[in-house]
Structure formats: structure tokens, C-alpha cells
Amino acid sequence: MSGVRIPVRVGAWMAANRWMLVPIALLGFTVTVATVTVMSAVVGHPLGAEPAYDRKAANFDAERAQRLENERLRWVVTPEVSSHGARRSVAIRVEDKHAARIDATRVTVECIPVVDAGARVEVELARSGPGEFSGGFESAVGGQWEFRVAVEDDGVRYTDAFRRFLSPLGGGGGHG
């Protein structure tokens, strides 16, 4: 029997040694995930990209000082955002820590769609009542939006930010 070869079926051999396919599958998965990650980082704009982030980083100390001022003031900004077609409306009520309305001299809101941070709009709100301000802007972009509020009154500056979901072309959602 020394010269007789017993034929081994390839399928049976693969079934018996299937463990060696695991590293190949893991390598393939790793390459796929790495490719998708790199492509999403370099194609178009990544989600939530902050334009001129280097300038924002350079002003870190000023931003930290502003956060400390916000904590000292403890003002409350109550927003209401609504959509009517492509017309977006923003209303802000500003109160101090004792719920007294603050009739600020200037209130601005930077409206930033998270999906396209380059399409940001800055709106200066008009006084609509004691401590109440409103304004609007046009945008058909839907999805998550970030609103950065700056309230100025007699040389004092207070900042706040909030996020809301706005439906594309205003489809009725986005109140709040």
C-alpha cells in the first residue's frame, strides 16, 4: 500500500481547515472599513466641520473667558424655531437668573446646518417685546441645525447654543 494515494476532496479539506479563512475575512473587513473611513474624510465636507477651526482654536482663551462670564451671569435664553416653507423663524426670550426679562441692545443668532456648515447664516434679531427678539432666514436645508446665540447689553456679552431638527423645505417639523 505504500504506492497508493488516497484522493482527498478539496471541499472536505476546506471544511476541516475552515479556521484559516477567519484571518482572511478579518483582513478584508479591516481594509473595507479603512477605505470607507478615509473616503468619508476626504470626499466633500465631513459632517459638522467647523470652518476656520484654526482661528477658533487660537481664540481658546477668549472662549474660556466667555464661558466663565456666562456662568457668572446665568442668563436664560429660551428659543423657539419654526419653519414655513423655506422660511425659518427664530424667536428668543432672554431672562436673568431671577426670570426678569433682559432688554438687550443686540441679539444675534448664527444658524448652522450640521450637514453643510459652510451654509451658515447669521441673523440679527429685532426686538419684538420686553426681552423678546425675533427674526428669520431662508434655507431649504433640512436636518440638524445648531443655533449660536450672542446677547449684548451695556457692554456685557452672553452666549448660548442649542440644536434643533428642521425638516427640508419646512414640512411642519422643527418647532421648539
C-alpha atoms as an extended CHARMM CRD file, in Angstrom:
* protein
*
       176  EXT
         1         1  MET       CA              0.0000000000        0.0000000000        0.0000000000  PROA      1               0.0000000000
         2         2  SER       CA              2.9410000000        2.3020000000        0.0040000000  PROA      2               0.0000000000
         3         3  GLY       CA              2.3480000000        3.4520000000       -3.5950000000  PROA      3               0.0000000000
         4         4  VAL       CA             -1.4000000000        4.0260000000       -3.3850000000  PROA      4               0.0000000000
         5         5  ARG       CA             -2.6120000000        7.5840000000       -2.8520000000  PROA      5               0.0000000000
         6         6  ILE       CA             -5.9600000000        8.2100000000       -1.3300000000  PROA      6               0.0000000000
         7         7  PRO       CA             -7.6600000000       11.1300000000       -3.1100000000  PROA      7               0.0000000000
         8         8  VAL       CA             -8.6500000000       13.9710000000       -0.7780000000  PROA      8               0.0000000000
         9         9  ARG       CA            -11.6230000000       16.0400000000       -1.8370000000  PROA      9               0.0000000000
        10        10  VAL       CA            -10.9530000000       19.7930000000       -1.7620000000  PROA      10              0.0000000000
        11        11  GLY       CA            -14.3120000000       20.5030000000       -0.1570000000  PROA      11              0.0000000000
        12        12  ALA       CA            -13.6430000000       18.1330000000        2.7090000000  PROA      12              0.0000000000
        13        13  TRP       CA            -10.1880000000       19.6400000000        3.2320000000  PROA      13              0.0000000000
        14        14  MET       CA            -11.6580000000       23.2080000000        3.2820000000  PROA      14              0.0000000000
        15        15  ALA       CA            -14.3560000000       22.1640000000        5.7590000000  PROA      15              0.0000000000
        16        16  ALA       CA            -11.7740000000       20.6320000000        8.0590000000  PROA      16              0.0000000000
        17        17  ASN       CA             -9.4740000000       23.7000000000        7.8600000000  PROA      17              0.0000000000
        18        18  ARG       CA            -12.0590000000       26.4970000000        7.7340000000  PROA      18              0.0000000000
        19        19  TRP       CA            -10.4500000000       28.3170000000       10.6800000000  PROA      19              0.0000000000
        20        20  MET       CA             -7.7010000000       29.5610000000        8.3770000000  PROA      20              0.0000000000
        21        21  LEU       CA            -10.2740000000       31.6470000000        6.4580000000  PROA      21              0.0000000000
        22        22  VAL       CA            -11.0180000000       33.7590000000        9.5580000000  PROA      22              0.0000000000
        23        23  PRO       CA             -7.8380000000       35.9160000000        9.3030000000  PROA      23              0.0000000000
        24        24  ILE       CA             -8.5100000000       36.4770000000        5.6010000000  PROA      24              0.0000000000
        25        25  ALA       CA            -12.0790000000       37.6190000000        6.3370000000  PROA      25              0.0000000000
        26        26  LEU       CA            -10.8640000000       39.9090000000        9.1550000000  PROA      26              0.0000000000
        27        27  LEU       CA             -8.2240000000       41.4810000000        6.9070000000  PROA      27              0.0000000000
        28        28  GLY       CA            -10.8230000000       42.0910000000        4.2050000000  PROA      28              0.0000000000
        29        29  PHE       CA            -13.1790000000       43.7020000000        6.7290000000  PROA      29              0.0000000000
        30        30  THR       CA            -10.3800000000       45.9160000000        8.0930000000  PROA      30              0.0000000000
        31        31  VAL       CA             -9.4040000000       47.1320000000        4.6250000000  PROA      31              0.0000000000
        32        32  THR       CA            -13.0530000000       47.8810000000        3.7940000000  PROA      32              0.0000000000
        33        33  VAL       CA            -13.6220000000       49.8870000000        6.9950000000  PROA      33              0.0000000000
        34        34  ALA       CA            -10.3590000000       51.8060000000        6.4970000000  PROA      34              0.0000000000
        35        35  THR       CA            -11.2800000000       52.6480000000        2.8960000000  PROA      35              0.0000000000
        36        36  VAL       CA            -14.7550000000       53.8780000000        3.8530000000  PROA      36              0.0000000000
        37        37  THR       CA            -13.3050000000       55.9890000000        6.6950000000  PROA      37              0.0000000000
        38        38  VAL       CA            -10.6850000000       57.6590000000        4.5240000000  PROA      38              0.0000000000
        39        39  MET       CA            -13.1580000000       58.2940000000        1.6810000000  PROA      39              0.0000000000
        40        40  SER       CA            -15.6930000000       59.9060000000        4.0160000000  PROA      40              0.0000000000
        41        41  ALA       CA            -12.9530000000       62.1510000000        5.4370000000  PROA      41              0.0000000000
        42        42  VAL       CA            -11.6130000000       63.4360000000        2.1170000000  PROA      42              0.0000000000
        43        43  VAL       CA            -14.6200000000       63.4380000000       -0.2050000000  PROA      43              0.0000000000
        44        44  GLY       CA            -16.7250000000       66.5820000000        0.2160000000  PROA      44              0.0000000000
        45        45  HSD       CA            -17.0450000000       68.0510000000        3.6870000000  PROA      45              0.0000000000
        46        46  PRO       CA            -17.1640000000       65.8230000000        6.7400000000  PROA      46              0.0000000000
        47        47  LEU       CA            -20.2860000000       66.2080000000        8.8670000000  PROA      47              0.0000000000
        48        48  GLY       CA            -20.1160000000       69.0080000000       11.3760000000  PROA      48              0.0000000000
        49        49  ALA       CA            -16.9520000000       70.5940000000       10.0030000000  PROA      49              0.0000000000
        50        50  GLU       CA            -16.2320000000       73.9220000000       11.6380000000  PROA      50              0.0000000000
        51        51  PRO       CA            -14.9480000000       76.4070000000        9.0630000000  PROA      51              0.0000000000
        52        52  ALA       CA            -11.8580000000       78.3160000000       10.2270000000  PROA      52              0.0000000000
        53        53  TYR       CA            -11.4010000000       75.9730000000       13.1620000000  PROA      53              0.0000000000
        54        54  ASP       CA             -7.7800000000       77.0880000000       13.4680000000  PROA      54              0.0000000000
        55        55  ARG       CA             -8.9860000000       80.6170000000       14.2620000000  PROA      55              0.0000000000
        56        56  LYS       CA            -11.4050000000       79.2390000000       16.8480000000  PROA      56              0.0000000000
        57        57  ALA       CA             -8.6020000000       77.2010000000       18.4290000000  PROA      57              0.0000000000
        58        58  ALA       CA             -6.3460000000       80.2660000000       18.5480000000  PROA      58              0.0000000000
        59        59  ASN       CA             -9.0760000000       82.1260000000       20.4680000000  PROA      59              0.0000000000
        60        60  PHE       CA             -9.4550000000       79.3650000000       23.0560000000  PROA      60              0.0000000000
        61        61  ASP       CA             -8.6410000000       81.6530000000       25.9880000000  PROA      61              0.0000000000
        62        62  ALA       CA            -11.2780000000       84.1800000000       24.9010000000  PROA      62              0.0000000000
        63        63  GLU       CA            -13.8700000000       81.4010000000       24.5730000000  PROA      63              0.0000000000
        64        64  ARG       CA            -12.9840000000       80.0730000000       28.0120000000  PROA      64              0.0000000000
        65        65  ALA       CA            -13.3420000000       83.5740000000       29.4780000000  PROA      65              0.0000000000
        66        66  GLN       CA            -16.7410000000       83.8670000000       27.7780000000  PROA      66              0.0000000000
        67        67  ARG       CA            -17.8770000000       80.5660000000       29.3270000000  PROA      67              0.0000000000
        68        68  LEU       CA            -16.8450000000       81.8780000000       32.7610000000  PROA      68              0.0000000000
        69        69  GLU       CA            -18.7950000000       85.0970000000       32.1130000000  PROA      69              0.0000000000
        70        70  ASN       CA            -21.8390000000       83.0180000000       31.0690000000  PROA      70              0.0000000000
        71        71  GLU       CA            -21.6390000000       81.0750000000       34.3450000000  PROA      71              0.0000000000
        72        72  ARG       CA            -21.3800000000       84.3050000000       36.3240000000  PROA      72              0.0000000000
        73        73  LEU       CA            -24.3800000000       85.9040000000       34.5780000000  PROA      73              0.0000000000
        74        74  ARG       CA            -26.5510000000       82.7490000000       34.4740000000  PROA      74              0.0000000000
        75        75  TRP       CA            -28.9240000000       84.2790000000       31.9540000000  PROA      75              0.0000000000
        76        76  VAL       CA            -31.5370000000       82.0410000000       30.3570000000  PROA      76              0.0000000000
        77        77  VAL       CA            -32.1350000000       82.0200000000       26.6120000000  PROA      77              0.0000000000
        78        78  THR       CA            -35.4240000000       80.3890000000       25.6300000000  PROA      78              0.0000000000
        79        79  PRO       CA            -35.5880000000       79.6620000000       21.8870000000  PROA      79              0.0000000000
        80        80  GLU       CA            -38.4380000000       78.8860000000       19.5420000000  PROA      80              0.0000000000
        81        81  VAL       CA            -37.6460000000       77.8220000000       15.9870000000  PROA      81              0.0000000000
        82        82  SER       CA            -40.2410000000       77.2180000000       13.3020000000  PROA      82              0.0000000000
        83        83  SER       CA            -40.3910000000       76.5990000000        9.5670000000  PROA      83              0.0000000000
        84        84  HSD       CA            -42.8180000000       77.8160000000        6.9200000000  PROA      84              0.0000000000
        85        85  GLY       CA            -41.6450000000       76.5410000000        3.5400000000  PROA      85              0.0000000000
        86        86  ALA       CA            -38.0140000000       77.5440000000        3.1550000000  PROA      86              0.0000000000
        87        87  ARG       CA            -38.5710000000       80.4380000000        5.5890000000  PROA      87              0.0000000000
        88        88  ARG       CA            -37.1260000000       79.7130000000        9.0370000000  PROA      88              0.0000000000
        89        89  SER       CA            -38.1400000000       81.8120000000       12.0350000000  PROA      89              0.0000000000
        90        90  VAL       CA            -36.1920000000       82.2030000000       15.2580000000  PROA      90              0.0000000000
        91        91  ALA       CA            -37.6340000000       83.7820000000       18.4040000000  PROA      91              0.0000000000
        92        92  ILE       CA            -35.5780000000       84.2390000000       21.5610000000  PROA      92              0.0000000000
        93        93  ARG       CA            -36.6240000000       85.2690000000       25.0600000000  PROA      93              0.0000000000
        94        94  VAL       CA            -33.7890000000       86.4600000000       27.3270000000  PROA      94              0.0000000000
        95        95  GLU       CA            -34.1290000000       86.4630000000       31.1180000000  PROA      95              0.0000000000
        96        96  ASP       CA            -31.7160000000       86.8300000000       34.0050000000  PROA      96              0.0000000000
        97        97  LYS       CA            -31.2720000000       84.2270000000       36.7440000000  PROA      97              0.0000000000
        98        98  HSD       CA            -34.3010000000       85.6830000000       38.5880000000  PROA      98              0.0000000000
        99        99  ALA       CA            -36.5810000000       85.3570000000       35.4950000000  PROA      99              0.0000000000
       100       100  ALA       CA            -36.5750000000       89.1170000000       34.8820000000  PROA      100             0.0000000000
       101       101  ARG       CA            -36.5930000000       89.9690000000       31.1700000000  PROA      101             0.0000000000
       102       102  ILE       CA            -33.4090000000       91.4710000000       29.7650000000  PROA      102             0.0000000000
       103       103  ASP       CA            -33.9600000000       94.1180000000       27.1270000000  PROA      103             0.0000000000
       104       104  ALA       CA            -30.6520000000       93.5760000000       25.3640000000  PROA      104             0.0000000000
       105       105  THR       CA            -29.2650000000       96.1210000000       22.9280000000  PROA      105             0.0000000000
       106       106  ARG       CA            -28.3210000000       93.4340000000       20.3850000000  PROA      106             0.0000000000
       107       107  VAL       CA            -29.1440000000       89.7520000000       19.8410000000  PROA      107             0.0000000000
       108       108  THR       CA            -27.5980000000       87.7650000000       17.0040000000  PROA      108             0.0000000000
       109       109  VAL       CA            -28.0230000000       84.1160000000       16.1020000000  PROA      109             0.0000000000
       110       110  GLU       CA            -25.6290000000       82.1230000000       13.9490000000  PROA      110             0.0000000000
       111       111  CYS       CA            -27.6970000000       79.3940000000       12.2650000000  PROA      111             0.0000000000
       112       112  ILE       CA            -25.5910000000       76.4220000000       11.1320000000  PROA      112             0.0000000000
       113       113  PRO       CA            -26.8790000000       73.3460000000        9.2880000000  PROA      113             0.0000000000
       114       114  VAL       CA            -24.7700000000       70.4510000000       10.6100000000  PROA      114             0.0000000000
       115       115  VAL       CA            -24.8370000000       68.6760000000        7.2500000000  PROA      115             0.0000000000
       116       116  ASP       CA            -23.2960000000       71.7130000000        5.4980000000  PROA      116             0.0000000000
       117       117  ALA       CA            -21.5680000000       74.0230000000        7.9640000000  PROA      117             0.0000000000
       118       118  GLY       CA            -20.4700000000       76.2840000000        5.1140000000  PROA      118             0.0000000000
       119       119  ALA       CA            -24.1240000000       77.2820000000        4.5280000000  PROA      119             0.0000000000
       120       120  ARG       CA            -24.3280000000       79.0930000000        7.8540000000  PROA      120             0.0000000000
       121       121  VAL       CA            -26.3570000000       82.2690000000        8.1950000000  PROA      121             0.0000000000
       122       122  GLU       CA            -26.0580000000       84.9970000000       10.8080000000  PROA      122             0.0000000000
       123       123  VAL       CA            -29.3020000000       86.7410000000       11.7400000000  PROA      123             0.0000000000
       124       124  GLU       CA            -29.6460000000       89.8880000000       13.8120000000  PROA      124             0.0000000000
       125       125  LEU       CA            -32.9090000000       89.6110000000       15.7080000000  PROA      125             0.0000000000
       126       126  ALA       CA            -35.2920000000       92.5400000000       16.1160000000  PROA      126             0.0000000000
       127       127  ARG       CA            -36.8810000000       93.4350000000       19.4430000000  PROA      127             0.0000000000
       128       128  SER       CA            -40.4900000000       92.2120000000       19.4900000000  PROA      128             0.0000000000
       129       129  GLY       CA            -41.2820000000       92.8620000000       23.1530000000  PROA      129             0.0000000000
       130       130  PRO       CA            -39.5870000000       93.2400000000       26.5390000000  PROA      130             0.0000000000
       131       131  GLY       CA            -36.7540000000       90.7070000000       26.4800000000  PROA      131             0.0000000000
       132       132  GLU       CA            -38.1390000000       89.1160000000       23.3110000000  PROA      132             0.0000000000
       133       133  PHE       CA            -36.4110000000       89.0960000000       19.9370000000  PROA      133             0.0000000000
       134       134  SER       CA            -37.2760000000       87.5220000000       16.5950000000  PROA      134             0.0000000000
       135       135  GLY       CA            -36.0520000000       87.2070000000       13.0540000000  PROA      135             0.0000000000
       136       136  GLY       CA            -35.8210000000       84.7970000000       10.1800000000  PROA      136             0.0000000000
       137       137  PHE       CA            -33.8310000000       83.4860000000        7.2650000000  PROA      137             0.0000000000
       138       138  GLU       CA            -34.3040000000       81.4650000000        4.0980000000  PROA      138             0.0000000000
       139       139  SER       CA            -32.9200000000       77.9460000000        3.7470000000  PROA      139             0.0000000000
       140       140  ALA       CA            -34.1920000000       74.7410000000        2.1750000000  PROA      140             0.0000000000
       141       141  VAL       CA            -31.5790000000       72.6640000000        4.0310000000  PROA      141             0.0000000000
       142       142  GLY       CA            -33.1360000000       70.2260000000        6.4730000000  PROA      142             0.0000000000
       143       143  GLY       CA            -31.7490000000       68.1030000000        9.2660000000  PROA      143             0.0000000000
       144       144  GLN       CA            -29.9430000000       69.0030000000       12.4770000000  PROA      144             0.0000000000
       145       145  TRP       CA            -29.1490000000       72.6950000000       12.9320000000  PROA      145             0.0000000000
       146       146  GLU       CA            -27.0370000000       74.3890000000       15.5770000000  PROA      146             0.0000000000
       147       147  PHE       CA            -28.0060000000       77.8760000000       16.7120000000  PROA      147             0.0000000000
       148       148  ARG       CA            -25.3830000000       80.0330000000       18.4760000000  PROA      148             0.0000000000
       149       149  VAL       CA            -26.8850000000       82.9940000000       20.2970000000  PROA      149             0.0000000000
       150       150  ALA       CA            -24.9860000000       86.1300000000       21.3450000000  PROA      150             0.0000000000
       151       151  VAL       CA            -26.7560000000       88.6170000000       23.6150000000  PROA      151             0.0000000000
       152       152  GLU       CA            -25.1680000000       92.0280000000       24.2310000000  PROA      152             0.0000000000
       153       153  ASP       CA            -26.4180000000       94.5140000000       26.7950000000  PROA      153             0.0000000000
       154       154  ASP       CA            -24.4990000000       97.5330000000       28.1600000000  PROA      154             0.0000000000
       155       155  GLY       CA            -21.0730000000       96.0960000000       27.3660000000  PROA      155             0.0000000000
       156       156  VAL       CA            -21.9660000000       92.6630000000       28.7680000000  PROA      156             0.0000000000
       157       157  ARG       CA            -21.9740000000       89.6890000000       26.4060000000  PROA      157             0.0000000000
       158       158  TYR       CA            -23.7310000000       86.3540000000       26.9940000000  PROA      158             0.0000000000
       159       159  THR       CA            -23.5570000000       83.3910000000       24.6220000000  PROA      159             0.0000000000
       160       160  ASP       CA            -25.5350000000       80.1850000000       24.3600000000  PROA      160             0.0000000000
       161       161  ALA       CA            -26.1010000000       77.4320000000       21.8280000000  PROA      161             0.0000000000
       162       162  PHE       CA            -28.8420000000       74.9350000000       21.1060000000  PROA      162             0.0000000000
       163       163  ARG       CA            -29.7330000000       72.4070000000       18.4070000000  PROA      163             0.0000000000
       164       164  ARG       CA            -32.9900000000       71.7280000000       16.6310000000  PROA      164             0.0000000000
       165       165  PHE       CA            -34.1440000000       69.4870000000       13.8080000000  PROA      165             0.0000000000
       166       166  LEU       CA            -35.5900000000       71.3550000000       10.8250000000  PROA      166             0.0000000000
       167       167  SER       CA            -37.3810000000       69.4450000000        8.1020000000  PROA      167             0.0000000000
       168       168  PRO       CA            -36.3990000000       70.0560000000        4.4670000000  PROA      168             0.0000000000
       169       169  LEU       CA            -38.3980000000       72.9220000000        2.9540000000  PROA      169             0.0000000000
       170       170  GLY       CA            -40.1210000000       73.3830000000        6.2760000000  PROA      170             0.0000000000
       171       171  GLY       CA            -42.5290000000       70.3900000000        6.1860000000  PROA      171             0.0000000000
       172       172  GLY       CA            -44.0730000000       71.4440000000        9.5150000000  PROA      172             0.0000000000
       173       173  GLY       CA            -41.4850000000       69.9610000000       11.9130000000  PROA      173             0.0000000000
       174       174  GLY       CA            -38.8000000000       71.8470000000       13.7080000000  PROA      174             0.0000000000
       175       175  HSD       CA            -40.7990000000       73.7200000000       16.3120000000  PROA      175             0.0000000000
       176       176  GLY       CA            -39.3000000000       74.2200000000       19.6870000000  PROA      176             0.0000000000
